[in-house]
């Protein structure tokens, strides 16, 4: 059998084009299905979870690592589920704090998401979800979480922050805490103010969506305000479901 001739440099094989079109069409149909399911099952979270993003390159001797451990511990102690990228650095620091040191290392596998929570049936629960693309991974973060904290980080953390920011801007997420932690993000906010806002690319309300904080205590305080509201609404929903009108009881005549 003769080998299949290779296309001339700069030209694309027709068979390759057909395959690319088939893959692109399949991916588009998949996302249409996901969006349709989201419309049928709107966002209605049963547990209050906080997604925390941050650099995977911070070493344990860095003071920021200790702050991330404290942040994870304090949020977990208040009953928040913690969601991270599952990697090393600040992600592992948060996981350590949330699990009271019971997680020995970063999650393995393709683009993991780690969920650490206290469960009624078990004092400690960990789940790891693995993704092959950043798109599905970021979508999963959004589906899981009721609040977001972005610790200092590089391109990946910035990408995650900007996605959350944009979803809040276009109201694809309800008004929920979107916290940028530390002076690291002050330059980004200044650039948005000096360039995008000045030139009319964003509104004042858009620019003010992130909340810049400089302490673990303030970040936890902001999260707990939202969690208290979340918990009260869930309690009200449970009361409505568990206390239907009893139509078997006799009714007094006026």
N, C-alpha and C positions, 0 to 999 in steps of 0.2 A: 504494500500500500504506500502510495506516495504521500509524503508529508504535505499538510495543507499549506498553500502559499501564504506567506505573511503579507499584510497590507503594506504598501509603500509608506515610508515615513511621512507623517503629516496627514495621511488619509485614515479613515475609520472603516473597519470591516462592517458590512451590512448586518452580518449575524450578531456582532457585538452591539450595534445600535438597537437591534430588535430586543436583545436580552436586557439592555439598560432600560428600555421603554417598558418592558414587562415588569421589571423590578420596581421602577418608579410608580407605575400604575397600581401595583399591589400595595406598596407603602401608602399611597394616597388613599386607597380604599380602606386600609386598616385604620388610618387616623380618622376617616369619616365615621367608621363604626364606633371608635372610641368616643368621638364627640357626640354621636347620637346617644350612646349609653349614658354619657354625662348629663344630657338633657333629661333623660328618663329618670336618672337617679341623681338629683342635685346634691351638692355638697352638704352633708349633714353628719358631722363627725361625732362619734360617741365618746371619744376620749380627748382630753386636752393635751396636745403634743406641741413641743417647741423644736423646730429645726434650727440647728446651730452649725454654721459654716465657718471654715477657717483653714489656715495654712497647714499642710501636711509636713512642713519642713522645720517647724519649731522644735528645738531640743528641750529635754526635761529641765535643764539648768536655767532656762530662760524664765524670768518672772512671769511672763505671759502664760506659760504652761501652767503654773500654779493657779493663776487667776481662772483659767479655763476649767481646771479641776474643781475649784470652788464653785464656779457657775453651775456646772453639771450637778454637783452634790446638792446645792441649795434648791435648785429647781426640782430635782427628783424628790427631795424631802417634802416638798409641798404637794406632791402628787402629779407633777407634770411628767408625761412621757417625753423622752429625749430622742431626737432623730439626728444622726450625723452621717457624714460621708463614709464613715467606717474605716478610714485610713489612719495614718500615723499623725504625729505632731499634735496640733490643737484638737483635731477630731478625737484622737485617742485620749487626750487629756480630759475632754468633756465626758467621754465614755467611762473613764476611770472614776471620775467624780460621781456620775449618775449611778454606777454599779457598786459604789463603795469599794472599789479596788478589785472587784471580782472578774474583770475582763483583763486577761493577761497580755493581749496584744491586738493590733489592728485586725480588722476583718479581711479575709482573703477572698480572691476571686475577682471577676470583672466588675469594675465600677460599683462597689457595694454601697448599700444604705443600711445603716445599723440603727435599730430601734431598741432602746433600753427603757424599761418601764417596771413599775411595781404593779402586780396583778393581785386581785382579791384572792385567787386560788393559790398563788405562789408569791413569796416576797420579792422575787427577782425574775424577770423575764427578758430574754434577749432574742431578737429576730434579725436575720440578715437577709436582705433581698439583693440579688445581683443583676446588674443591667449591662448590656453591651453597648448602649449609646448614651451620650449625655442627654439627649432629648427626652428619652423615656425616664431616665434617672431624675432629671429636674421636674418632670411632670409628676413623678411619684412623690417627691418631696412636698410639692404643693398639695397633692391629694391627702397626705398624711397629717398636715400641720395646721395649727391655729395661731402660730406666731413664729417669727423668724428673728434670729440674732446672727449677725455677721461679724465674726472676729477678724483681726487682721489677716490678710492673705494675699495671694498673687492673682494670676489670671483666672484660675478656676473659681476662687471665692468671689472675685469681681463679677464674673459671669453669672454666678448664682444670685448675687445681690441685685444685679441689673434686671434679671428676669423677674424676680419678686417685685421690684420697683415698677416695672412696666405693667405687670398684671394688676397691681394696685391702681396704677394710673388709669387703665382702661376699664377698671371696675370688674375685671374677671375674678377678682378676689374681694371678699367683703372687707371693710375697714378693720384691719388687725395689726398688731404691733410689728413693725419692721425696724429693727434696731441695728445701728452700726456702732460697734464697740471700739473706742479708742481713737487717739489722734491720727492714726493711720488713715482714716477715711476723711479727715478734714479737707485734704487737698481735693478729693473727688467732689465733695459738696461745694467747695469754693469754685471749682471749674464749672459745675452746673450753674451756679449763681452768676459767675462772671461771663460765661459764654452762652450757654443754652437759654437761660432765662433772659439775659440781656437782649439776645437776638430774637426772642419770641418763639423759640423752638419748644419750650415747655411753659406751663403756667406757674404762678406762685404756689398754687395748691399742689401741683406735681412736685415742685422742688422741695416742698416741706413734708413729703410723705415719710422719708426716713427720719428716725430720731437718733441723734448722736449722743452716746453716753460715755462716761469715762470711769465708771466703777461697776463692779459686780452687783453691789447693793442696789444701785439705781435701776440696773437692767432687770433684776429680780422683782423689784417693786412695780415696774411697769407691766411686766408679764402677769403678776398676781392680780393686778386690777382687772385685767381682761379675763383671767381664769375665774375670778369670783363671779363675773357676769355670765360666763359660759356655764358654770356650775349651777347658778340659780335658774337659768333657762332650762337646763336639762332636768332639774328637779321639778320645775313646773310642768314640763312635758310628761314626765313619769307620773305625776299626780293626776294629770288629765286622763292618761291612758288607764291608770289603775283605779280611778274612781268614776266609772260610768254611772249614769242615772239608772237606778233600780226600778224598772217598770212594773215589777211584781208587787211592790209595796202599795198599800191602799192610799189613795189621795183624799185628803180632807176637802170637803166642799166649803166654799167660802160662805 
